[in-house]
Amino acid sequence: MLTGRQRSYLRSLANTMEPIFQVGKGGISDNLVRQFDDALEARELIKATVLRNSEFDAREAADEIAERTGADVVQVIGNRFVLYRESKKNRDISAALSMIR
């Protein structure tokens, strides 16, 4: 679980990021979840967009994917959302987060 300060720090990092995933009319498949899982392991922090033709809104998609990958929802704004999960191997962001309480 993230504290308010940690969430704020992650939001500031995500502000300049471009979305790397799109959730569309195909919904949230096992393959998409696997791709999110791999990206979270490699990057720790990712941003995604939910397209208009999706059956999910951004909050629903973020919650579903976060639950299935063990990630935390950092932010949902409009049709975009940001997820964070501490990496087992690539701990770039989590090292800085451990100092923020």
N, C-alpha and C positions, 0 to 999 in steps of 0.2 A: 504494500500500500504506500502510495506517495503522499508526502506532506504537501502543504500549500506552497511552501518555498521551492520544493523540488519540482512540483508541477509548473510553477512560474518559470523556473530555469529552463525546463524542457520546452515550454511554449516559446520562449525567446529563441532557443536553438531551431525550433521548427519553423519559425517565422520566415526564414529565408529559403527553406527547403521547397523543392518542387515535388508534387505528388508522383509517386512511382507506381501506383496501382490504381485501377479503376474497377469499381463494382458496377456491373451493367445488368442487362436483362437476363444473363445467365445465372444470376444470383451468386450465392456463396457456396461454391462446390468444394469438395475435398482437395482438388488440385489448387484452387485459389488459396485455401487455408495453408496448404503446404508451402506455397510460394511466399505467403506472409511470414510463415514460421522461419523459412530460410533467410528472408530479408531481415527479420528481427534479430536473428543470430549474427548476421554479418554487420548490421548497422546500429542496432539497439533502438533507434528512433526512426519511424517512417510516417509518411503522410500519404493519404489516399483520397480519391474522389469517388463520389457516388453519382452515377449518371442519372439523368431524368427518367430513362426507360427502365430503371431498376425497380424491383418490387419492394426494396428496402429504402428507408430514409437513412441519412448519415448516422444518426444515433443508433438505430437498430443494427445497421451493418457494423459499426464500431463495437457495440456490445457483443454481438455474435462472434466476430472475429477475435476479439480480446478474450472471450471465454474459451474459445477453441484453441487458442495459442498460448494462453497463460500470460497475456500481456495486460498492461494498464492503459485505459483510455486517458490520454492527456488532455485532449481538447476536441470539441466538435463545433465547427462554425459553418453554417450554410450547408453545402454539400461536401464538405471536406472534414476529415478527421485525422488525428494524430495518435499513434500507438507507441508505447515504450515497453521494452522488456530487457532486463539485464542479460547480457550475453555471457555464455560460459567461457568463451575463448577471447573475444574482442572487447575488452572492458575499457573502452575509451570514455564513454559518458558516465558509466556507473561509478568510476573512480572519483569523478568530480561530484557526483550526487551524494556519495557517502560523506562528504565533508559538509554538505548542506543539510541542515536539520530543520 
